[in-house]
Amino acid sequence: MGKDAEGTFNKAIELAARGDFDEAISALHEVTKSDPSYAKAWTIKAMLYRLTGNPMMADLCTKTASALGTK
């Protein structure tokens, strides 16, 4: 994981903590785009998709995280 991905991941966590789920998902999309093996980002992205009522995307992210070795 590069520093850029880590910084964007931390920004996404801050956004989610403030309740800005859509912006957090966008930030996590950038993380998983630049580092597709960042399992933790896929896991958090799945949680946020579930919270925002998008179970299909949540399931896709969960499957990706699981394939990378994270539940």
PDB file of N, CA, C and O in Angstrom, chain B, residues numbered from 101:
ATOM      1  N   MET B 101       0.852  -1.169   0.000  1.00  0.00           N
ATOM      2  CA  MET B 101       0.000   0.000   0.000  1.00  0.00           C
ATOM      3  C   MET B 101       0.895   1.229   0.000  1.00  0.00           C
ATOM      4  O   MET B 101       1.809   1.357   0.814  1.00  0.00           O
ATOM      5  N   GLY B 102       0.609   2.129  -0.933  1.00  0.00           N
ATOM      6  CA  GLY B 102       1.379   3.357  -1.002  1.00  0.00           C
ATOM      7  C   GLY B 102       0.867   4.406  -0.030  1.00  0.00           C
ATOM      8  O   GLY B 102      -0.226   4.286   0.524  1.00  0.00           O
ATOM      9  N   LYS B 103       1.678   5.436   0.164  1.00  0.00           N
ATOM     10  CA  LYS B 103       1.298   6.507   1.085  1.00  0.00           C
ATOM     11  C   LYS B 103       0.038   7.224   0.621  1.00  0.00           C
ATOM     12  O   LYS B 103      -0.788   7.621   1.442  1.00  0.00           O
ATOM     13  N   ASP B 104      -0.114   7.392  -0.701  1.00  0.00           N
ATOM     14  CA  ASP B 104      -1.308   8.053  -1.215  1.00  0.00           C
ATOM     15  C   ASP B 104      -2.558   7.259  -0.868  1.00  0.00           C
ATOM     16  O   ASP B 104      -3.556   7.826  -0.424  1.00  0.00           O
ATOM     17  N   ALA B 105      -2.504   5.942  -1.073  1.00  0.00           N
ATOM     18  CA  ALA B 105      -3.658   5.093  -0.759  1.00  0.00           C
ATOM     19  C   ALA B 105      -3.965   5.142   0.736  1.00  0.00           C
ATOM     20  O   ALA B 105      -5.126   5.216   1.136  1.00  0.00           O
ATOM     21  N   GLU B 106      -2.929   5.102   1.548  1.00  0.00           N
ATOM     22  CA  GLU B 106      -3.125   5.137   2.998  1.00  0.00           C
ATOM     23  C   GLU B 106      -3.737   6.471   3.432  1.00  0.00           C
ATOM     24  O   GLU B 106      -4.638   6.497   4.269  1.00  0.00           O
ATOM     25  N   GLY B 107      -3.254   7.568   2.870  1.00  0.00           N
ATOM     26  CA  GLY B 107      -3.796   8.883   3.203  1.00  0.00           C
ATOM     27  C   GLY B 107      -5.251   9.018   2.784  1.00  0.00           C
ATOM     28  O   GLY B 107      -6.069   9.559   3.528  1.00  0.00           O
ATOM     29  N   THR B 108      -5.573   8.528   1.595  1.00  0.00           N
ATOM     30  CA  THR B 108      -6.950   8.584   1.116  1.00  0.00           C
ATOM     31  C   THR B 108      -7.840   7.667   1.944  1.00  0.00           C
ATOM     32  O   THR B 108      -8.996   7.999   2.207  1.00  0.00           O
ATOM     33  N   PHE B 109      -7.312   6.515   2.357  1.00  0.00           N
ATOM     34  CA  PHE B 109      -8.071   5.615   3.218  1.00  0.00           C
ATOM     35  C   PHE B 109      -8.400   6.315   4.540  1.00  0.00           C
ATOM     36  O   PHE B 109      -9.536   6.256   5.010  1.00  0.00           O
ATOM     37  N   ASN B 110      -7.412   6.971   5.130  1.00  0.00           N
ATOM     38  CA  ASN B 110      -7.640   7.678   6.395  1.00  0.00           C
ATOM     39  C   ASN B 110      -8.660   8.801   6.226  1.00  0.00           C
ATOM     40  O   ASN B 110      -9.482   9.039   7.112  1.00  0.00           O
ATOM     41  N   LYS B 111      -8.605   9.489   5.087  1.00  0.00           N
ATOM     42  CA  LYS B 111      -9.589  10.528   4.794  1.00  0.00           C
ATOM     43  C   LYS B 111     -10.989   9.910   4.714  1.00  0.00           C
ATOM     44  O   LYS B 111     -11.950  10.480   5.232  1.00  0.00           O
ATOM     45  N   ALA B 112     -11.101   8.760   4.073  1.00  0.00           N
ATOM     46  CA  ALA B 112     -12.392   8.078   3.952  1.00  0.00           C
ATOM     47  C   ALA B 112     -12.949   7.712   5.326  1.00  0.00           C
ATOM     48  O   ALA B 112     -14.148   7.842   5.571  1.00  0.00           O
ATOM     49  N   ILE B 113     -12.081   7.257   6.212  1.00  0.00           N
ATOM     50  CA  ILE B 113     -12.518   6.907   7.567  1.00  0.00           C
ATOM     51  C   ILE B 113     -13.039   8.147   8.286  1.00  0.00           C
ATOM     52  O   ILE B 113     -14.058   8.088   8.973  1.00  0.00           O
ATOM     53  N   GLU B 114     -12.345   9.261   8.129  1.00  0.00           N
ATOM     54  CA  GLU B 114     -12.794  10.520   8.746  1.00  0.00           C
ATOM     55  C   GLU B 114     -14.147  10.955   8.184  1.00  0.00           C
ATOM     56  O   GLU B 114     -15.027  11.381   8.932  1.00  0.00           O
ATOM     57  N   LEU B 115     -14.307  10.849   6.876  1.00  0.00           N
ATOM     58  CA  LEU B 115     -15.577  11.207   6.246  1.00  0.00           C
ATOM     59  C   LEU B 115     -16.708  10.325   6.760  1.00  0.00           C
ATOM     60  O   LEU B 115     -17.800  10.812   7.054  1.00  0.00           O
ATOM     61  N   ALA B 116     -16.443   9.032   6.868  1.00  0.00           N
ATOM     62  CA  ALA B 116     -17.459   8.100   7.358  1.00  0.00           C
ATOM     63  C   ALA B 116     -17.825   8.415   8.813  1.00  0.00           C
ATOM     64  O   ALA B 116     -18.991   8.345   9.200  1.00  0.00           O
ATOM     65  N   ALA B 117     -16.827   8.758   9.596  1.00  0.00           N
ATOM     66  CA  ALA B 117     -17.080   9.082  11.009  1.00  0.00           C
ATOM     67  C   ALA B 117     -17.965  10.318  11.136  1.00  0.00           C
ATOM     68  O   ALA B 117     -18.712  10.452  12.105  1.00  0.00           O
ATOM     69  N   ARG B 118     -17.882  11.215  10.164  1.00  0.00           N
ATOM     70  CA  ARG B 118     -18.724  12.421  10.170  1.00  0.00           C
ATOM     71  C   ARG B 118     -20.090  12.158   9.549  1.00  0.00           C
ATOM     72  O   ARG B 118     -20.945  13.044   9.517  1.00  0.00           O
ATOM     73  N   GLY B 119     -20.292  10.944   9.057  1.00  0.00           N
ATOM     74  CA  GLY B 119     -21.571  10.596   8.449  1.00  0.00           C
ATOM     75  C   GLY B 119     -21.669  10.925   6.972  1.00  0.00           C
ATOM     76  O   GLY B 119     -22.751  10.835   6.392  1.00  0.00           O
ATOM     77  N   ASP B 120     -20.566  11.301   6.356  1.00  0.00           N
ATOM     78  CA  ASP B 120     -20.548  11.627   4.938  1.00  0.00           C
ATOM     79  C   ASP B 120     -20.200  10.362   4.148  1.00  0.00           C
ATOM     80  O   ASP B 120     -19.114  10.236   3.581  1.00  0.00           O
ATOM     81  N   PHE B 121     -21.157   9.431   4.132  1.00  0.00           N
ATOM     82  CA  PHE B 121     -20.921   8.107   3.576  1.00  0.00           C
ATOM     83  C   PHE B 121     -20.636   8.124   2.073  1.00  0.00           C
ATOM     84  O   PHE B 121     -19.772   7.386   1.600  1.00  0.00           O
ATOM     85  N   ASP B 122     -21.350   8.954   1.327  1.00  0.00           N
ATOM     86  CA  ASP B 122     -21.129   8.982  -0.125  1.00  0.00           C
ATOM     87  C   ASP B 122     -19.716   9.456  -0.469  1.00  0.00           C
ATOM     88  O   ASP B 122     -19.064   8.891  -1.347  1.00  0.00           O
ATOM     89  N   GLU B 123     -19.251  10.484   0.218  1.00  0.00           N
ATOM     90  CA  GLU B 123     -17.891  10.969  -0.013  1.00  0.00           C
ATOM     91  C   GLU B 123     -16.863   9.933   0.446  1.00  0.00           C
ATOM     92  O   GLU B 123     -15.816   9.770  -0.181  1.00  0.00           O
ATOM     93  N   ALA B 124     -17.167   9.239   1.537  1.00  0.00           N
ATOM     94  CA  ALA B 124     -16.265   8.189   2.022  1.00  0.00           C
ATOM     95  C   ALA B 124     -16.162   7.067   1.000  1.00  0.00           C
ATOM     96  O   ALA B 124     -15.073   6.554   0.742  1.00  0.00           O
ATOM     97  N   ILE B 125     -17.291   6.688   0.422  1.00  0.00           N
ATOM     98  CA  ILE B 125     -17.286   5.643  -0.609  1.00  0.00           C
ATOM     99  C   ILE B 125     -16.463   6.101  -1.811  1.00  0.00           C
ATOM    100  O   ILE B 125     -15.694   5.321  -2.372  1.00  0.00           O
ATOM    101  N   SER B 126     -16.622   7.354  -2.202  1.00  0.00           N
ATOM    102  CA  SER B 126     -15.839   7.889  -3.327  1.00  0.00           C
ATOM    103  C   SER B 126     -14.343   7.825  -3.036  1.00  0.00           C
ATOM    104  O   SER B 126     -13.550   7.447  -3.898  1.00  0.00           O
ATOM    105  N   ALA B 127     -13.970   8.195  -1.826  1.00  0.00           N
ATOM    106  CA  ALA B 127     -12.558   8.135  -1.444  1.00  0.00           C
ATOM    107  C   ALA B 127     -12.055   6.694  -1.459  1.00  0.00           C
ATOM    108  O   ALA B 127     -10.947   6.425  -1.924  1.00  0.00           O
ATOM    109  N   LEU B 128     -12.857   5.780  -0.956  1.00  0.00           N
ATOM    110  CA  LEU B 128     -12.460   4.371  -0.939  1.00  0.00           C
ATOM    111  C   LEU B 128     -12.384   3.804  -2.350  1.00  0.00           C
ATOM    112  O   LEU B 128     -11.578   2.914  -2.622  1.00  0.00           O
ATOM    113  N   HIS B 129     -13.215   4.313  -3.240  1.00  0.00           N
ATOM    114  CA  HIS B 129     -13.130   3.895  -4.647  1.00  0.00           C
ATOM    115  C   HIS B 129     -11.759   4.272  -5.211  1.00  0.00           C
ATOM    116  O   HIS B 129     -11.146   3.494  -5.943  1.00  0.00           O
ATOM    117  N   GLU B 130     -11.291   5.454  -4.869  1.00  0.00           N
ATOM    118  CA  GLU B 130      -9.960   5.879  -5.316  1.00  0.00           C
ATOM    119  C   GLU B 130      -8.873   4.968  -4.741  1.00  0.00           C
ATOM    120  O   GLU B 130      -7.905   4.629  -5.423  1.00  0.00           O
ATOM    121  N   VAL B 131      -9.050   4.580  -3.480  1.00  0.00           N
ATOM    122  CA  VAL B 131      -8.080   3.681  -2.839  1.00  0.00           C
ATOM    123  C   VAL B 131      -8.040   2.345  -3.557  1.00  0.00           C
ATOM    124  O   VAL B 131      -6.964   1.863  -3.913  1.00  0.00           O
ATOM    125  N   THR B 132      -9.211   1.736  -3.776  1.00  0.00           N
ATOM    126  CA  THR B 132      -9.249   0.406  -4.396  1.00  0.00           C
ATOM    127  C   THR B 132      -8.882   0.465  -5.880  1.00  0.00           C
ATOM    128  O   THR B 132      -8.455  -0.536  -6.456  1.00  0.00           O
ATOM    129  N   LYS B 133      -9.045   1.623  -6.488  1.00  0.00           N
ATOM    130  CA  LYS B 133      -8.621   1.798  -7.878  1.00  0.00           C
ATOM    131  C   LYS B 133      -7.096   1.841  -7.959  1.00  0.00           C
ATOM    132  O   LYS B 133      -6.497   1.237  -8.849  1.00  0.00           O
ATOM    133  N   SER B 134      -6.471   2.562  -7.021  1.00  0.00           N
ATOM    134  CA  SER B 134      -5.012   2.672  -7.058  1.00  0.00           C
ATOM    135  C   SER B 134      -4.311   1.464  -6.438  1.00  0.00           C
ATOM    136  O   SER B 134      -3.173   1.154  -6.791  1.00  0.00           O
ATOM    137  N   ASP B 135      -4.991   0.783  -5.515  1.00  0.00           N
ATOM    138  CA  ASP B 135      -4.411  -0.400  -4.873  1.00  0.00           C
ATOM    139  C   ASP B 135      -5.500  -1.457  -4.685  1.00  0.00           C
ATOM    140  O   ASP B 135      -6.072  -1.581  -3.602  1.00  0.00           O
ATOM    141  N   PRO B 136      -5.783  -2.218  -5.751  1.00  0.00           N
ATOM    142  CA  PRO B 136      -6.865  -3.203  -5.698  1.00  0.00           C
ATOM    143  C   PRO B 136      -6.688  -4.297  -4.635  1.00  0.00           C
ATOM    144  O   PRO B 136      -7.642  -5.008  -4.321  1.00  0.00           O
ATOM    145  N   SER B 137      -5.497  -4.434  -4.089  1.00  0.00           N
ATOM    146  CA  SER B 137      -5.255  -5.476  -3.089  1.00  0.00           C
ATOM    147  C   SER B 137      -5.446  -4.965  -1.655  1.00  0.00           C
ATOM    148  O   SER B 137      -5.160  -5.691  -0.703  1.00  0.00           O
ATOM    149  N   TYR B 138      -5.920  -3.745  -1.493  1.00  0.00           N
ATOM    150  CA  TYR B 138      -6.114  -3.138  -0.167  1.00  0.00           C
ATOM    151  C   TYR B 138      -7.422  -3.677   0.421  1.00  0.00           C
ATOM    152  O   TYR B 138      -8.470  -3.038   0.328  1.00  0.00           O
ATOM    153  N   ALA B 139      -7.338  -4.860   1.024  1.00  0.00           N
ATOM    154  CA  ALA B 139      -8.523  -5.577   1.510  1.00  0.00           C
ATOM    155  C   ALA B 139      -9.329  -4.774   2.527  1.00  0.00           C
ATOM    156  O   ALA B 139     -10.559  -4.805   2.505  1.00  0.00           O
ATOM    157  N   LYS B 140      -8.657  -4.067   3.401  1.00  0.00           N
ATOM    158  CA  LYS B 140      -9.360  -3.296   4.435  1.00  0.00           C
ATOM    159  C   LYS B 140     -10.264  -2.235   3.798  1.00  0.00           C
ATOM    160  O   LYS B 140     -11.362  -1.975   4.290  1.00  0.00           O
ATOM    161  N   ALA B 141      -9.804  -1.630   2.714  1.00  0.00           N
ATOM    162  CA  ALA B 141     -10.616  -0.634   2.015  1.00  0.00           C
ATOM    163  C   ALA B 141     -11.870  -1.273   1.424  1.00  0.00           C
ATOM    164  O   ALA B 141     -12.952  -0.687   1.472  1.00  0.00           O
ATOM    165  N   TRP B 142     -11.723  -2.476   0.866  1.00  0.00           N
ATOM    166  CA  TRP B 142     -12.885  -3.189   0.330  1.00  0.00           C
ATOM    167  C   TRP B 142     -13.880  -3.514   1.439  1.00  0.00           C
ATOM    168  O   TRP B 142     -15.091  -3.431   1.234  1.00  0.00           O
ATOM    169  N   THR B 143     -13.371  -3.882   2.611  1.00  0.00           N
ATOM    170  CA  THR B 143     -14.234  -4.228   3.733  1.00  0.00           C
ATOM    171  C   THR B 143     -15.033  -3.017   4.220  1.00  0.00           C
ATOM    172  O   THR B 143     -16.240  -3.115   4.442  1.00  0.00           O
ATOM    173  N   ILE B 144     -14.370  -1.898   4.381  1.00  0.00           N
ATOM    174  CA  ILE B 144     -15.044  -0.676   4.833  1.00  0.00           C
ATOM    175  C   ILE B 144     -16.011  -0.185   3.760  1.00  0.00           C
ATOM    176  O   ILE B 144     -17.108   0.282   4.068  1.00  0.00           O
ATOM    177  N   LYS B 145     -15.605  -0.294   2.522  1.00  0.00           N
ATOM    178  CA  LYS B 145     -16.473   0.095   1.406  1.00  0.00           C
ATOM    179  C   LYS B 145     -17.755  -0.741   1.423  1.00  0.00           C
ATOM    180  O   LYS B 145     -18.843  -0.211   1.200  1.00  0.00           O
ATOM    181  N   ALA B 146     -17.632  -2.032   1.684  1.00  0.00           N
ATOM    182  CA  ALA B 146     -18.808  -2.906   1.773  1.00  0.00           C
ATOM    183  C   ALA B 146     -19.730  -2.453   2.897  1.00  0.00           C
ATOM    184  O   ALA B 146     -20.946  -2.386   2.715  1.00  0.00           O
ATOM    185  N   MET B 147     -19.166  -2.147   4.043  1.00  0.00           N
ATOM    186  CA  MET B 147     -19.961  -1.693   5.184  1.00  0.00           C
ATOM    187  C   MET B 147     -20.724  -0.413   4.836  1.00  0.00           C
ATOM    188  O   MET B 147     -21.905  -0.279   5.158  1.00  0.00           O
ATOM    189  N   LEU B 148     -20.041   0.522   4.177  1.00  0.00           N
ATOM    190  CA  LEU B 148     -20.685   1.787   3.828  1.00  0.00           C
ATOM    191  C   LEU B 148     -21.761   1.603   2.772  1.00  0.00           C
ATOM    192  O   LEU B 148     -22.805   2.251   2.834  1.00  0.00           O
ATOM    193  N   TYR B 149     -21.523   0.738   1.815  1.00  0.00           N
ATOM    194  CA  TYR B 149     -22.566   0.451   0.826  1.00  0.00           C
ATOM    195  C   TYR B 149     -23.801  -0.146   1.514  1.00  0.00           C
ATOM    196  O   TYR B 149     -24.935   0.183   1.166  1.00  0.00           O
ATOM    197  N   ARG B 150     -23.569  -1.015   2.481  1.00  0.00           N
ATOM    198  CA  ARG B 150     -24.693  -1.607   3.212  1.00  0.00           C
ATOM    199  C   ARG B 150     -25.460  -0.520   3.972  1.00  0.00           C
ATOM    200  O   ARG B 150     -26.691  -0.505   3.974  1.00  0.00           O
ATOM    201  N   LEU B 151     -24.728   0.379   4.608  1.00  0.00           N
ATOM    202  CA  LEU B 151     -25.360   1.466   5.367  1.00  0.00           C
ATOM    203  C   LEU B 151     -26.151   2.416   4.476  1.00  0.00           C
ATOM    204  O   LEU B 151     -27.135   3.011   4.916  1.00  0.00           O
ATOM    205  N   THR B 152     -25.727   2.557   3.236  1.00  0.00           N
ATOM    206  CA  THR B 152     -26.415   3.476   2.327  1.00  0.00           C
ATOM    207  C   THR B 152     -27.459   2.776   1.465  1.00  0.00           C
ATOM    208  O   THR B 152     -28.002   3.367   0.532  1.00  0.00           O
ATOM    209  N   GLY B 153     -27.735   1.517   1.781  1.00  0.00           N
ATOM    210  CA  GLY B 153     -28.817   0.811   1.095  1.00  0.00           C
ATOM    211  C   GLY B 153     -28.473   0.256  -0.265  1.00  0.00           C
ATOM    212  O   GLY B 153     -29.341   0.163  -1.132  1.00  0.00           O
ATOM    213  N   ASN B 154     -27.226  -0.113  -0.468  1.00  0.00           N
ATOM    214  CA  ASN B 154     -26.817  -0.693  -1.737  1.00  0.00           C
ATOM    215  C   ASN B 154     -26.228  -2.087  -1.488  1.00  0.00           C
ATOM    216  O   ASN B 154     -25.011  -2.269  -1.529  1.00  0.00           O
ATOM    217  N   PRO B 155     -27.110  -3.077  -1.227  1.00  0.00           N
ATOM    218  CA  PRO B 155     -26.615  -4.412  -0.873  1.00  0.00           C
ATOM    219  C   PRO B 155     -25.860  -5.125  -1.987  1.00  0.00           C
ATOM    220  O   PRO B 155     -24.975  -5.935  -1.710  1.00  0.00           O
ATOM    221  N   MET B 156     -26.195  -4.836  -3.244  1.00  0.00           N
ATOM    222  CA  MET B 156     -25.478  -5.499  -4.336  1.00  0.00           C
ATOM    223  C   MET B 156     -24.007  -5.080  -4.361  1.00  0.00           C
ATOM    224  O   MET B 156     -23.122  -5.924  -4.503  1.00  0.00           O
ATOM    225  N   MET B 157     -23.749  -3.787  -4.223  1.00  0.00           N
ATOM    226  CA  MET B 157     -22.366  -3.317  -4.194  1.00  0.00           C
ATOM    227  C   MET B 157     -21.668  -3.785  -2.917  1.00  0.00           C
ATOM    228  O   MET B 157     -20.480  -4.107  -2.934  1.00  0.00           O
ATOM    229  N   ALA B 158     -22.412  -3.820  -1.814  1.00  0.00           N
ATOM    230  CA  ALA B 158     -21.844  -4.302  -0.552  1.00  0.00           C
ATOM    231  C   ALA B 158     -21.380  -5.746  -0.709  1.00  0.00           C
ATOM    232  O   ALA B 158     -20.285  -6.102  -0.274  1.00  0.00           O
ATOM    233  N   ASP B 159     -22.214  -6.572  -1.329  1.00  0.00           N
ATOM    234  CA  ASP B 159     -21.854  -7.975  -1.528  1.00  0.00           C
ATOM    235  C   ASP B 159     -20.638  -8.123  -2.438  1.00  0.00           C
ATOM    236  O   ASP B 159     -19.764  -8.953  -2.186  1.00  0.00           O
ATOM    237  N   LEU B 160     -20.586  -7.321  -3.487  1.00  0.00           N
ATOM    238  CA  LEU B 160     -19.441  -7.367  -4.396  1.00  0.00           C
ATOM    239  C   LEU B 160     -18.150  -7.006  -3.665  1.00  0.00           C
ATOM    240  O   LEU B 160     -17.129  -7.675  -3.825  1.00  0.00           O
ATOM    241  N   CYS B 161     -18.202  -5.945  -2.862  1.00  0.00           N
ATOM    242  CA  CYS B 161     -17.017  -5.523  -2.104  1.00  0.00           C
ATOM    243  C   CYS B 161     -16.631  -6.568  -1.057  1.00  0.00           C
ATOM    244  O   CYS B 161     -15.447  -6.823  -0.836  1.00  0.00           O
ATOM    245  N   THR B 162     -17.631  -7.169  -0.416  1.00  0.00           N
ATOM    246  CA  THR B 162     -17.365  -8.213   0.574  1.00  0.00           C
ATOM    247  C   THR B 162     -16.681  -9.412  -0.081  1.00  0.00           C
ATOM    248  O   THR B 162     -15.736  -9.972   0.475  1.00  0.00           O
ATOM    249  N   LYS B 163     -17.160  -9.803  -1.255  1.00  0.00           N
ATOM    250  CA  LYS B 163     -16.548 -10.926  -1.978  1.00  0.00           C
ATOM    251  C   LYS B 163     -15.108 -10.612  -2.364  1.00  0.00           C
ATOM    252  O   LYS B 163     -14.231 -11.471  -2.274  1.00  0.00           O
ATOM    253  N   THR B 164     -14.874  -9.383  -2.790  1.00  0.00           N
ATOM    254  CA  THR B 164     -13.515  -8.989  -3.159  1.00  0.00           C
ATOM    255  C   THR B 164     -12.597  -9.022  -1.937  1.00  0.00           C
ATOM    256  O   THR B 164     -11.484  -9.543  -2.001  1.00  0.00           O
ATOM    257  N   ALA B 165     -13.075  -8.462  -0.827  1.00  0.00           N
ATOM    258  CA  ALA B 165     -12.285  -8.468   0.418  1.00  0.00           C
ATOM    259  C   ALA B 165     -12.010  -9.913   0.855  1.00  0.00           C
ATOM    260  O   ALA B 165     -10.899 -10.240   1.273  1.00  0.00           O
ATOM    261  N   SER B 166     -13.011 -10.753   0.756  1.00  0.00           N
ATOM    262  CA  SER B 166     -12.872 -12.146   1.161  1.00  0.00           C
ATOM    263  C   SER B 166     -11.842 -12.869   0.297  1.00  0.00           C
ATOM    264  O   SER B 166     -11.046 -13.663   0.798  1.00  0.00           O
ATOM    265  N   ALA B 167     -11.865 -12.588  -1.000  1.00  0.00           N
ATOM    266  CA  ALA B 167     -10.896 -13.206  -1.911  1.00  0.00           C
ATOM    267  C   ALA B 167      -9.469 -12.754  -1.590  1.00  0.00           C
ATOM    268  O   ALA B 167      -8.499 -13.461  -1.864  1.00  0.00           O
ATOM    269  N   LEU B 168      -9.368 -11.557  -1.000  1.00  0.00           N
ATOM    270  CA  LEU B 168      -8.045 -11.027  -0.619  1.00  0.00           C
ATOM    271  C   LEU B 168      -7.638 -11.499   0.773  1.00  0.00           C
ATOM    272  O   LEU B 168      -6.534 -11.204   1.231  1.00  0.00           O
ATOM    273  N   GLY B 169      -8.514 -12.221   1.439  1.00  0.00           N
ATOM    274  CA  GLY B 169      -8.178 -12.776   2.743  1.00  0.00           C
ATOM    275  C   GLY B 169      -8.742 -12.017   3.911  1.00  0.00           C
ATOM    276  O   GLY B 169      -8.249 -12.169   5.028  1.00  0.00           O
ATOM    277  N   THR B 170      -9.766 -11.196   3.702  1.00  0.00           N
ATOM    278  CA  THR B 170     -10.395 -10.436   4.777  1.00  0.00           C
ATOM    279  C   THR B 170     -11.888 -10.647   4.735  1.00  0.00           C
ATOM    280  O   THR B 170     -12.480 -10.750   3.660  1.00  0.00           O
ATOM    281  N   LYS B 171     -12.500 -10.713   5.908  1.00  0.00           N
ATOM    282  CA  LYS B 171     -13.960 -10.869   5.982  1.00  0.00           C
ATOM    283  C   LYS B 171     -14.597  -9.575   6.376  1.00  0.00           C
ATOM    284  O   LYS B 171     -15.820  -9.499   6.494  1.00  0.00           O
TER     285      LYS B 171
END
